[in-house]
Amino acid sequence: MKQLNLIRNLFSVAVMITLACNVSAQVSIRDRIQIMDKDIFNYPESTEAPVKTKKSKTNRIVYSDRTGNQSYEDPYFQRKRSSHGIGTPYYIVGEKNGTYKLVQADPDITGKPKSIIGFLYNSKRHFKEPRKVNYAGWIPSENVLMYDHARINPRNNQPIRYRIGINSINKLFDIHQFFNGDTLKIYGEPFLKTTTDAVVVSGEVVYLYKLDKSGKSALISNVPALSDSTKRFLGWVPADLLAEVGQNEVYHIDYSRYRDSLLCAVNLMYPDTLALHNANIQGTMLFNLDGNPAGPMTNGNIRLNYPLSVWDKNWNKIINIKGGDIMVSDVRKMEAENKNVNIHV
């Protein structure tokens, strides 16, 4: 009986010593990695009905969503710690005051703690040697990307595609500060102040990972998953420079049948049409705006998404290559034609 009490007392002392040693540590033996639970897929925020998903016990890995992502020593932003690059992976080990306590993600650091009470802890959600864990600090939750994949369609869990191009006429007035010719700058943060080395061109297909708190900036990539081994970029662009184009289903234009023009309807409710001329079509693919259909198409009417290229008449110049006089009527004719809009697909 005395031996049993002695063992209990020694065990209690060992537990208290272990806990006391970890109180002052940045990562303690008690810190536990957050799991995915039911928040697994990156669905659009506009999804009407909640999608039912099974609970996952996989460790959640989150990512820094910007360059120079500032971390802090505490969840109240009193002391700065360090800054982190975009795409840096973390485990979440704490949550408080709208911030996450993060450590560098590495599967080799998980396991039962090397302690006398290590058998009490889950080997998949705790750290073998807490002192050797790369502690990142506290980062605001809005500065963290919660998923390793782009936004997906809740109907089929496949990534949604976007193309670079304005989706609002008002964007024409300030488009020059973001575009250099047909090349769009990629920024390292949602404030769109610091550019990166990556660029995309008008009409290029990209994937949306996240919108910032204001909804005015979009985090995009050229691949649908961060684990993609191909060369990828991750950065921010104005949200109104993205146009949704559905998913993987596209239509190939058969030039052997449509050498002159492709006839489209602007609105099926009114008898107006739009002829897309072969000479102005840049490429042979048209995207199905409605995404992948569940079954064979029975209706011949298809909604397509294609960009419009608009000439800026203020930059147009008139050069008289023949020399001599120019008729006033010709000038008026050129002025009238200067207002025409050229359409490119």
DOSE-409988 format. One record per residue (C-alpha): x, y, z; residue number from 0; chain. Coordinates in pm, 1 decimal. Example, Ala and Ser with C-alpha at 12.3 -4.5 7.8 and 13.67 -1.06 7.14 Angstrom:
! residues 2
- 1230.0 / -450.0 / 780.0 / 0 / A
- 1367.0 / -106.0 / 714.0 / 1 / A
***
This chain:
! residues 345
- 0.0 / 0.0 / 0.0 / 0 / A
- 284.0 / 234.3 / 87.0 / 1 / A
- 456.5 / 152.9 / -241.2 / 2 / A
- 137.7 / 235.0 / -434.9 / 3 / A
- 103.1 / 570.7 / -258.0 / 4 / A
- 469.1 / 642.8 / -325.4 / 5 / A
- 425.2 / 570.4 / -696.6 / 6 / A
- 118.7 / 794.7 / -709.1 / 7 / A
- 302.2 / 1076.4 / -535.2 / 8 / A
- 602.4 / 1045.0 / -765.9 / 9 / A
- 373.4 / 1044.0 / -1069.7 / 10 / A
- 192.0 / 1357.7 / -945.1 / 11 / A
- 523.6 / 1533.3 / -888.0 / 12 / A
- 642.0 / 1433.1 / -1236.6 / 13 / A
- 322.0 / 1567.9 / -1392.2 / 14 / A
- 355.2 / 1899.7 / -1206.7 / 15 / A
- 721.4 / 1932.5 / -1306.5 / 16 / A
- 638.2 / 1855.2 / -1670.8 / 17 / A
- 356.7 / 2109.9 / -1680.3 / 18 / A
- 565.3 / 2371.8 / -1500.4 / 19 / A
- 846.2 / 2330.9 / -1751.7 / 20 / A
- 607.6 / 2393.5 / -2038.1 / 21 / A
- 417.1 / 2691.7 / -1899.3 / 22 / A
- 684.5 / 2936.1 / -2012.7 / 23 / A
- 756.3 / 2755.6 / -2340.6 / 24 / A
- 617.0 / 2895.2 / -2666.8 / 25 / A
- 491.1 / 2549.0 / -2764.6 / 26 / A
- 399.1 / 2322.2 / -2476.3 / 27 / A
- 334.1 / 1953.3 / -2435.7 / 28 / A
- -36.6 / 2035.2 / -2402.1 / 29 / A
- -67.3 / 2217.5 / -2735.9 / 30 / A
- -287.9 / 2021.3 / -2973.2 / 31 / A
- -314.6 / 2057.5 / -3351.7 / 32 / A
- -656.2 / 2161.0 / -3482.8 / 33 / A
- -826.1 / 1906.4 / -3709.5 / 34 / A
- -1027.7 / 1966.2 / -4026.4 / 35 / A
- -1358.5 / 1857.2 / -3867.4 / 36 / A
- -1639.8 / 1930.4 / -4120.5 / 37 / A
- -1486.6 / 2243.8 / -4271.6 / 38 / A
- -1303.3 / 2059.0 / -4548.9 / 39 / A
- -1394.1 / 2217.2 / -4882.3 / 40 / A
- -1349.2 / 2569.9 / -5014.9 / 41 / A
- -1705.0 / 2641.0 / -5126.2 / 42 / A
- -1813.8 / 2985.9 / -5251.1 / 43 / A
- -1958.9 / 3206.4 / -4979.8 / 44 / A
- -2273.9 / 3245.0 / -5188.6 / 45 / A
- -2359.9 / 2874.4 / -5158.1 / 46 / A
- -2727.8 / 2878.7 / -5060.0 / 47 / A
- -2780.8 / 2542.4 / -4889.8 / 48 / A
- -2512.2 / 2409.9 / -4652.2 / 49 / A
- -2327.5 / 2112.0 / -4794.8 / 50 / A
- -2318.5 / 1808.9 / -4566.2 / 51 / A
- -1968.4 / 1668.9 / -4518.9 / 52 / A
- -1830.1 / 1393.2 / -4302.1 / 53 / A
- -1608.1 / 1485.0 / -4010.6 / 54 / A
- -1236.6 / 1456.5 / -4084.7 / 55 / A
- -974.3 / 1403.0 / -3814.0 / 56 / A
- -692.6 / 1506.6 / -4046.0 / 57 / A
- -468.2 / 1781.9 / -3909.9 / 58 / A
- -562.2 / 2116.2 / -4061.2 / 59 / A
- -285.0 / 2292.6 / -4252.4 / 60 / A
- -335.1 / 2663.5 / -4322.0 / 61 / A
- -121.2 / 2904.4 / -4522.7 / 62 / A
- 2.9 / 3260.7 / -4505.3 / 63 / A
- -207.9 / 3452.2 / -4757.1 / 64 / A
- 33.7 / 3742.2 / -4817.9 / 65 / A
- 397.6 / 3845.6 / -4825.7 / 66 / A
- 532.2 / 4012.8 / -4512.1 / 67 / A
- 258.6 / 3853.4 / -4300.2 / 68 / A
- 324.9 / 3992.2 / -3951.5 / 69 / A
- 304.4 / 3758.7 / -3651.3 / 70 / A
- 290.2 / 3857.9 / -3285.0 / 71 / A
- 402.8 / 3719.3 / -2949.9 / 72 / A
- 49.3 / 3737.8 / -2811.1 / 73 / A
- -308.5 / 3745.5 / -2945.9 / 74 / A
- -345.0 / 4115.7 / -2858.3 / 75 / A
- -80.1 / 4247.0 / -3102.3 / 76 / A
- 133.1 / 4400.6 / -2826.2 / 77 / A
- 469.4 / 4267.1 / -2944.3 / 78 / A
- 574.4 / 4190.3 / -3299.4 / 79 / A
- 753.3 / 3862.8 / -3363.9 / 80 / A
- 841.8 / 3803.1 / -3729.8 / 81 / A
- 701.1 / 3822.9 / -4081.5 / 82 / A
- 620.8 / 3531.9 / -4312.1 / 83 / A
- 604.1 / 3478.9 / -4686.6 / 84 / A
- 296.2 / 3395.5 / -4888.6 / 85 / A
- 209.4 / 3025.1 / -4897.7 / 86 / A
- 396.8 / 2934.0 / -4576.6 / 87 / A
- 218.6 / 2628.9 / -4420.7 / 88 / A
- 118.5 / 2613.1 / -4052.7 / 89 / A
- -59.3 / 2400.8 / -3794.9 / 90 / A
- -314.5 / 2577.4 / -3573.2 / 91 / A
- -250.2 / 2506.6 / -3202.7 / 92 / A
- -456.4 / 2785.4 / -3046.7 / 93 / A
- -726.6 / 3041.8 / -3120.5 / 94 / A
- -803.4 / 3363.5 / -2932.8 / 95 / A
- -920.8 / 3718.9 / -3001.9 / 96 / A
- -962.6 / 3656.3 / -3374.4 / 97 / A
- -606.5 / 3525.2 / -3411.3 / 98 / A
- -446.1 / 3184.1 / -3455.4 / 99 / A
- -148.7 / 3048.0 / -3265.6 / 100 / A
- 58.4 / 2885.6 / -3539.1 / 101 / A
- 358.7 / 2657.9 / -3576.3 / 102 / A
- 541.1 / 2560.4 / -3893.4 / 103 / A
- 371.0 / 2256.9 / -4048.9 / 104 / A
- 590.3 / 1946.6 / -4066.5 / 105 / A
- 461.6 / 1586.7 / -4035.2 / 106 / A
- 792.4 / 1477.8 / -3878.8 / 107 / A
- 735.2 / 1684.2 / -3562.2 / 108 / A
- 413.4 / 1507.0 / -3458.8 / 109 / A
- 407.7 / 1210.4 / -3221.7 / 110 / A
- 376.3 / 1119.8 / -2856.3 / 111 / A
- 571.9 / 1366.4 / -2642.0 / 112 / A
- 895.5 / 1237.6 / -2492.2 / 113 / A
- 772.0 / 1270.5 / -2136.8 / 114 / A
- 673.0 / 1052.0 / -1845.0 / 115 / A
- 309.9 / 1135.9 / -1923.7 / 116 / A
- 353.1 / 1115.4 / -2302.3 / 117 / A
- 126.3 / 812.5 / -2323.0 / 118 / A
- -168.3 / 1038.8 / -2235.3 / 119 / A
- -141.5 / 1234.5 / -2560.9 / 120 / A
- -248.3 / 1160.0 / -2918.5 / 121 / A
- 51.9 / 1083.3 / -3138.7 / 122 / A
- -111.3 / 1249.1 / -3443.0 / 123 / A
- -211.9 / 1576.9 / -3280.4 / 124 / A
- 75.3 / 1653.5 / -3043.4 / 125 / A
- 449.7 / 1714.4 / -3077.7 / 126 / A
- 730.0 / 1473.4 / -2996.1 / 127 / A
- 964.5 / 1750.3 / -2884.0 / 128 / A
- 776.0 / 2078.7 / -2832.9 / 129 / A
- 1096.7 / 2276.9 / -2781.7 / 130 / A
- 1215.3 / 2188.8 / -3133.1 / 131 / A
- 892.9 / 2299.0 / -3302.7 / 132 / A
- 928.8 / 2607.5 / -3524.3 / 133 / A
- 691.5 / 2848.0 / -3350.3 / 134 / A
- 543.2 / 3110.5 / -3585.5 / 135 / A
- 346.2 / 3322.9 / -3337.5 / 136 / A
- -4.7 / 3467.1 / -3341.6 / 137 / A
- -146.2 / 3580.7 / -3678.3 / 138 / A
- -490.2 / 3737.3 / -3742.6 / 139 / A
- -729.7 / 3475.7 / -3879.3 / 140 / A
- -820.3 / 3699.6 / -4175.6 / 141 / A
- -453.7 / 3685.4 / -4285.7 / 142 / A
- -463.2 / 3307.4 / -4320.0 / 143 / A
- -571.1 / 3089.9 / -4614.4 / 144 / A
- -775.2 / 2804.6 / -4467.1 / 145 / A
- -764.3 / 2563.5 / -4763.2 / 146 / A
- -498.5 / 2408.7 / -4985.4 / 147 / A
- -727.9 / 2419.5 / -5290.6 / 148 / A
- -918.6 / 2676.5 / -5493.8 / 149 / A
- -1291.1 / 2739.3 / -5470.2 / 150 / A
- -1498.4 / 2446.8 / -5590.9 / 151 / A
- -1851.7 / 2390.2 / -5713.8 / 152 / A
- -2065.0 / 2225.3 / -5440.1 / 153 / A
- -2247.3 / 2018.1 / -5705.3 / 154 / A
- -1941.4 / 1817.8 / -5808.9 / 155 / A
- -1650.7 / 1933.6 / -5586.3 / 156 / A
- -1451.1 / 2039.6 / -5891.9 / 157 / A
- -1259.4 / 2370.5 / -5916.2 / 158 / A
- -1430.0 / 2676.4 / -6062.6 / 159 / A
- -1241.4 / 2852.9 / -6339.0 / 160 / A
- -1202.8 / 3226.0 / -6392.3 / 161 / A
- -1054.5 / 3433.0 / -6672.6 / 162 / A
- -864.4 / 3757.5 / -6639.8 / 163 / A
- -1080.2 / 4045.5 / -6761.2 / 164 / A
- -1306.9 / 4315.1 / -6620.7 / 165 / A
- -1656.9 / 4218.4 / -6511.4 / 166 / A
- -1777.4 / 4576.3 / -6466.3 / 167 / A
- -1784.7 / 4862.8 / -6718.6 / 168 / A
- -1673.5 / 5109.0 / -6448.1 / 169 / A
- -1340.5 / 4925.3 / -6423.2 / 170 / A
- -1244.4 / 5065.5 / -6764.8 / 171 / A
- -1167.1 / 5401.1 / -6601.1 / 172 / A
- -883.9 / 5277.9 / -6374.7 / 173 / A
- -769.3 / 4965.8 / -6557.5 / 174 / A
- -441.1 / 5127.4 / -6667.4 / 175 / A
- -293.7 / 5124.0 / -6315.9 / 176 / A
- -312.8 / 4743.7 / -6308.1 / 177 / A
- -249.2 / 4643.8 / -6670.1 / 178 / A
- 61.6 / 4694.3 / -6878.0 / 179 / A
- -70.9 / 4630.7 / -7226.3 / 180 / A
- -249.0 / 4296.0 / -7193.8 / 181 / A
- -41.5 / 4191.3 / -6889.3 / 182 / A
- -188.1 / 4210.8 / -6538.1 / 183 / A
- 37.4 / 4266.3 / -6237.1 / 184 / A
- 21.7 / 4019.1 / -5946.8 / 185 / A
- 48.9 / 4165.0 / -5596.7 / 186 / A
- 182.3 / 4012.0 / -5277.0 / 187 / A
- -89.8 / 4148.6 / -5047.2 / 188 / A
- -458.8 / 4244.6 / -5073.4 / 189 / A
- -381.9 / 4617.8 / -5049.0 / 190 / A
- -233.2 / 4590.7 / -5400.9 / 191 / A
- 77.1 / 4794.9 / -5324.1 / 192 / A
- 366.7 / 4548.3 / -5362.8 / 193 / A
- 400.7 / 4367.4 / -5695.8 / 194 / A
- 556.3 / 4023.0 / -5738.1 / 195 / A
- 753.6 / 3874.5 / -6026.7 / 196 / A
- 445.9 / 3684.7 / -6149.2 / 197 / A
- 209.8 / 3820.0 / -6415.6 / 198 / A
- -96.6 / 3695.3 / -6602.9 / 199 / A
- -232.7 / 3800.6 / -6939.5 / 200 / A
- -581.0 / 3908.5 / -7035.2 / 201 / A
- -803.8 / 3605.4 / -7093.3 / 202 / A
- -578.7 / 3363.3 / -6901.4 / 203 / A
- -751.9 / 3095.0 / -6693.2 / 204 / A
- -688.9 / 3120.7 / -6317.1 / 205 / A
- -837.3 / 2982.6 / -5994.2 / 206 / A
- -979.5 / 3179.0 / -5701.2 / 207 / A
- -863.8 / 3082.0 / -5352.1 / 208 / A
- -994.2 / 3364.2 / -5137.4 / 209 / A
- -1146.7 / 3712.8 / -5127.8 / 210 / A
- -1018.1 / 3963.2 / -4874.4 / 211 / A
- -1243.6 / 4103.4 / -4601.0 / 212 / A
- -1362.0 / 4390.8 / -4821.5 / 213 / A
- -1429.6 / 4164.2 / -5119.3 / 214 / A
- -1227.8 / 4397.5 / -5344.2 / 215 / A
- -913.3 / 4183.3 / -5377.3 / 216 / A
- -885.3 / 3820.1 / -5485.7 / 217 / A
- -614.3 / 3564.3 / -5407.1 / 218 / A
- -555.3 / 3362.7 / -5725.0 / 219 / A
- -324.1 / 3098.2 / -5868.1 / 220 / A
- -264.7 / 2927.3 / -6200.1 / 221 / A
- -321.7 / 2583.1 / -6040.7 / 222 / A
- -629.9 / 2449.9 / -5854.7 / 223 / A
- -429.6 / 2299.2 / -5564.9 / 224 / A
- -123.9 / 2427.0 / -5378.3 / 225 / A
- 21.3 / 2075.3 / -5380.2 / 226 / A
- 50.2 / 2088.7 / -5761.0 / 227 / A
- 411.2 / 2013.3 / -5852.1 / 228 / A
- 407.6 / 2238.8 / -6159.5 / 229 / A
- 545.4 / 2589.5 / -6146.5 / 230 / A
- 280.1 / 2798.5 / -5981.3 / 231 / A
- 219.6 / 3146.9 / -5850.8 / 232 / A
- -2.0 / 3270.3 / -5567.5 / 233 / A
- -94.8 / 3636.5 / -5544.5 / 234 / A
- -357.0 / 3908.2 / -5530.2 / 235 / A
- -542.5 / 4097.9 / -5804.9 / 236 / A
- -849.2 / 4326.8 / -5803.9 / 237 / A
- -1159.8 / 4109.0 / -5765.5 / 238 / A
- -1340.7 / 4295.3 / -6043.1 / 239 / A
- -1075.9 / 4179.5 / -6290.3 / 240 / A
- -1199.6 / 3819.5 / -6265.8 / 241 / A
- -1481.8 / 3673.1 / -6474.1 / 242 / A
- -1620.8 / 3329.4 / -6386.3 / 243 / A
- -1621.7 / 3088.1 / -6680.5 / 244 / A
- -1761.8 / 2769.3 / -6530.1 / 245 / A
- -1549.9 / 2455.5 / -6507.8 / 246 / A
- -1369.4 / 2219.4 / -6743.8 / 247 / A
- -1632.9 / 2196.0 / -7016.8 / 248 / A
- -1548.4 / 2403.4 / -7323.5 / 249 / A
- -1667.6 / 2412.4 / -7683.3 / 250 / A
- -1426.7 / 2385.3 / -7972.7 / 251 / A
- -1500.9 / 2600.8 / -8276.6 / 252 / A
- -1482.1 / 2400.9 / -8597.3 / 253 / A
- -1322.7 / 2643.8 / -8841.6 / 254 / A
- -1406.4 / 2411.2 / -9130.3 / 255 / A
- -1774.9 / 2491.1 / -9072.4 / 256 / A
- -1754.4 / 2848.9 / -8942.6 / 257 / A
- -1503.6 / 3019.0 / -9168.0 / 258 / A
- -1705.9 / 3337.7 / -9191.6 / 259 / A
- -1871.7 / 3403.8 / -8856.6 / 260 / A
- -2033.6 / 3242.3 / -8554.9 / 261 / A
- -2385.8 / 3368.8 / -8486.9 / 262 / A
- -2482.6 / 3425.3 / -8122.7 / 263 / A
- -2787.0 / 3570.2 / -7947.4 / 264 / A
- -2726.9 / 3852.6 / -7700.8 / 265 / A
- -3059.4 / 3785.1 / -7528.6 / 266 / A
- -3300.1 / 3503.9 / -7611.8 / 267 / A
- -3594.8 / 3720.8 / -7504.4 / 268 / A
- -3533.6 / 3971.7 / -7783.7 / 269 / A
- -3458.3 / 3926.0 / -8156.7 / 270 / A
- -3104.0 / 4064.0 / -8141.1 / 271 / A
- -2797.6 / 3873.6 / -8254.6 / 272 / A
- -2423.0 / 3914.9 / -8248.1 / 273 / A
- -2190.9 / 3784.1 / -8518.8 / 274 / A
- -1846.4 / 3676.0 / -8400.4 / 275 / A
- -1623.0 / 3689.0 / -8704.1 / 276 / A
- -1359.7 / 3426.4 / -8759.7 / 277 / A
- -1088.4 / 3690.1 / -8809.2 / 278 / A
- -1152.4 / 3834.2 / -8461.8 / 279 / A
- -1167.5 / 3508.5 / -8265.6 / 280 / A
- -847.2 / 3462.2 / -8063.6 / 281 / A
- -838.1 / 3085.8 / -8017.1 / 282 / A
- -1084.4 / 2803.1 / -8072.0 / 283 / A
- -1228.5 / 2750.7 / -7722.0 / 284 / A
- -1548.3 / 2892.7 / -7570.7 / 285 / A
- -1627.4 / 2829.7 / -7202.6 / 286 / A
- -1963.8 / 2702.5 / -7079.9 / 287 / A
- -2069.7 / 2962.7 / -6824.0 / 288 / A
- -2303.6 / 2722.1 / -6642.0 / 289 / A
- -2031.8 / 2471.6 / -6555.9 / 290 / A
- -2036.6 / 2099.4 / -6620.6 / 291 / A
- -2391.1 / 1967.4 / -6689.4 / 292 / A
- -2522.0 / 1673.1 / -6486.8 / 293 / A
- -2629.4 / 1489.3 / -6803.1 / 294 / A
- -2654.4 / 1520.6 / -7182.3 / 295 / A
- -2758.9 / 1861.1 / -7313.0 / 296 / A
- -3118.5 / 1856.1 / -7440.1 / 297 / A
- -3151.1 / 2229.8 / -7498.2 / 298 / A
- -2957.6 / 2374.6 / -7790.2 / 299 / A
- -2913.5 / 2713.4 / -7620.2 / 300 / A
- -2581.6 / 2743.8 / -7438.3 / 301 / A
- -2461.4 / 3034.0 / -7223.6 / 302 / A
- -2103.1 / 3121.5 / -7312.4 / 303 / A
- -1851.6 / 3354.4 / -7157.0 / 304 / A
- -1612.4 / 3547.8 / -7378.0 / 305 / A
- -1415.1 / 3869.3 / -7325.9 / 306 / A
- -1459.5 / 4192.4 / -7518.3 / 307 / A
- -1156.4 / 4397.4 / -7621.4 / 308 / A
- -1241.8 / 4768.2 / -7631.4 / 309 / A
- -1027.0 / 5021.2 / -7816.8 / 310 / A
- -949.3 / 5339.9 / -7623.4 / 311 / A
- -1023.2 / 5613.8 / -7876.6 / 312 / A
- -826.1 / 5872.8 / -7676.0 / 313 / A
- -504.0 / 5692.6 / -7770.3 / 314 / A
- -584.7 / 5658.3 / -8140.8 / 315 / A
- -375.8 / 5859.8 / -8385.3 / 316 / A
- -439.1 / 5972.5 / -8743.0 / 317 / A
- -138.1 / 5956.5 / -8974.3 / 318 / A
- -167.9 / 6082.1 / -9332.5 / 319 / A
- 76.0 / 5846.5 / -9504.8 / 320 / A
- -12.0 / 5978.6 / -9851.8 / 321 / A
- 54.5 / 6341.6 / -9770.0 / 322 / A
- -144.0 / 6632.2 / -9907.2 / 323 / A
- -491.8 / 6742.4 / -9808.3 / 324 / A
- -754.7 / 6543.4 / -9616.1 / 325 / A
- -1124.3 / 6588.7 / -9690.0 / 326 / A
- -1331.1 / 6712.9 / -9395.0 / 327 / A
- -1587.3 / 6443.1 / -9471.5 / 328 / A
- -1314.2 / 6180.2 / -9427.4 / 329 / A
- -1226.3 / 6319.8 / -9084.8 / 330 / A
- -1590.3 / 6303.4 / -8977.4 / 331 / A
- -1614.9 / 5949.6 / -9109.0 / 332 / A
- -1304.6 / 5842.2 / -8915.9 / 333 / A
- -1436.6 / 6011.7 / -8602.7 / 334 / A
- -1762.7 / 5818.4 / -8629.6 / 335 / A
- -1585.4 / 5487.0 / -8691.0 / 336 / A
- -1353.2 / 5557.9 / -8400.3 / 337 / A
- -1646.1 / 5497.4 / -8164.3 / 338 / A
- -1701.0 / 5143.6 / -8288.1 / 339 / A
- -1620.1 / 4857.4 / -8053.1 / 340 / A
- -1405.2 / 4569.4 / -8175.9 / 341 / A
- -1497.7 / 4232.9 / -8028.3 / 342 / A
- -1240.2 / 3957.5 / -7972.3 / 343 / A
- -1301.1 / 3615.2 / -7820.3 / 344 / A
***
